[in-house]
Amino acid sequence: MEKKDISKQTRFYRKMHKWLAVPMFLVMFVIGFSGLLLGWKKQTALLPKTQKGATENSADWIKIDSLVLIAQSYSKNTLKKEDEIDRIDIRPQKGIAKIVFAQHFTELQLDCKTGEILSVSTRKSDFIEKIHDGSIVDYFVKTSSDQFKLFYTTAASLSLILLSFSGFWLWYNPIRIKKRKQKFEI
């Protein structure tokens, strides 16, 4: 490839890089910053500290159905919030169940033996995770199939791929031109 062609190619990549980088700046910043926070969630107050239940022996635990009823009752009657459960995270080594709700960011930690509520916390990390992957818009708009999340992650991923590709050529093409000049000067 001639020097003139390499220069033309570099100008094209520079334009592409600029036109992608400018509009995607905010998206990349949000992804980077929220990713940093998520990486440090256990070392900060973003994730509630895991409590310890009465026993680790699962033979002594009450049924999951009972834990679900306790959590739903607490959410509905005490918190005055929706009681739909998103997930239950059982920690056998701690003897507790972490119950996270679908419509709000509350986490209840229940003793698996007694059903006692050991902790009521807000899962800030779940909120940040929804910002990170774009599903926060789907959460507030109440879409059924993560339409915004899919658009957001696809646009961000393809932009990163194209920015990486164009960035490589913006770095490498001047090296190629310099090598060509040196080759023909000799």
C-alpha positions, 0 to 999 in steps of 0.5 A: 500500500502506498503512503498516499493510500495509508494517509487516506485510510488514516483520515477515514479512521480518524473521522470514524473514531471522532464521530463514534467517540464524541456521542459515545463518550457519556455511555463509555464514562457511565459504563467505566465508572459503574464498572469500577464501583461494581468491582469494589462493591464488597469493599464499600457500602454498596453491598450489605454485609452478610449476617450469620444465622443460628446454624449451618446445619440445613437439616434444622432449617425451616422450609423455603416456602416459610422464608418466602411468606415471611419476606413477602409479609414484611415487604407488604406490611412493614415496608409498604412495597411490592412483595414479588421476589426476584431471587433468593440467595442461600448461604449455607456456610452462614445459615441465612437466605438473602431475599431480593425483591423484583420491584425495589432494591430491598434485601432481607437476610433471614435466619434459615433456622428461625425465619428471623429477619437479621438485616433489612438493607438497600442493595445499592450494587443492584441499582448500579448494576442496572445503570451499568447494563442499561436495564435501569431504563427498562426497570423504570419504564417497565418494559417486558423484554429488556428492549433498552438494555439490548439496544444500549449494550449492543450500541456500546459494544459495537462502538467499543469494537469500532473505536478499538479497531480505528484506534489501532489503525490511528496508532499503527498507520503513522508507524507504517508511513514512517517505515515507508519513508525510511525505506525509500530514503535509503 
